[in-house]
Amino acid sequence: MLLREGHRVKALVYKDDRGVRDLDIEKVTGDILDKSALDELFDGAEVVFHLAAIISIKGSRNRHLEKVNVEGTRNIIKSFKDSSLKRLIHFSSIHALVNSPVDEQMDETRPLATTNPLPYERTKSSGEKLIREAAKNGIDAVVLNPTSIIGPYDYKPSLVGQLLIRLYNRQIPALVPGGYNWVDVRDVCRGAINAMEKGKSGEGYLLPGHWLSLNELSATLSQIVQRPTPTLTIPF
């Protein structure tokens, strides 16, 4: 989307480059934990989109998760200060915000979930806290909080992509009640570019899509692929 709109793009590639392999961009091989790689990446750039993170639904402590989501973000800020960059777009998560009360509308005024016992929630909120503090100290930074991202070019695949594949292959015998807010990756990209052009420094913006139950998600998939997918829902 950036290329189509006439921007020159550089990308930091850690190991898997399938998402950018055929694009006309400059690639920098490196690790977000290596400041020298970030310095090379930022050289000559005007805006950085910080998307690098580890997603986890496990409740156990994960040191690598903390290093990437928190220390990696701290490295981004350090390299930003040493560069000529003009703006930082930080991809946080809906999970970085406190989700209660659950019976009220959620918006950008929710506090950070820095005391959440789950490692992913805690590390993403800690990373966002670093960005907010940096913005208060003069860095031009905007935060984005997408919900569950879904859509094309999911090469890895993501946890959501794995769920869809398992539903397609009928490897999940039954569903559970409840659902989630799913947002199309293309809408997230548009939101990120809008944030680059129009976002206010120091502010955060939710990027939601539409809420679907797992049953509705499975039914939608079934309609698209023209084959049965799981429909049985078993209560907890």
Number of C-alpha atoms within 10 A of each C-alpha: 10 12 11 7 8 8 10 12 15 17 17 20 18 12 9 10 14 13 12 14 10 8 11 11 14 12 16 16 15 18 17 24 18 12 17 14 17 23 17 16 21 23 15 12 16 12 18 21 15 17 12 18 21 14 16 14 10 10 11 11 12 12 9 11 19 20 17 21 26 23 19 23 26 20 19 23 19 15 21 22 14 11 18 14 18 14 21 24 23 25 23 30 21 26 21 24 24 19 17 11 9 8 7 8 9 15 13 14 10 14 13 21 21 20 13 16 12 17 22 26 25 22 28 29 27 23 24 28 19 16 26 21 13 18 19 13 10 11 20 22 27 26 26 23 21 24 22 21 21 20 13 9 12 16 11 11 12 13 16 15 18 13 15 18 15 15 23 18 13 14 12 15 13 15 17 14 11 12 13 14 15 21 19 18 18 14 17 22 14 13 19 23 17 11 23 19 10 11 21 14 20 18 15 23 21 18 21 18 19 11 16 15 16 18 20 13 18 21 17 14 19 17 11 9 10 9 12 15 25 21 19 12 14 10 9 5
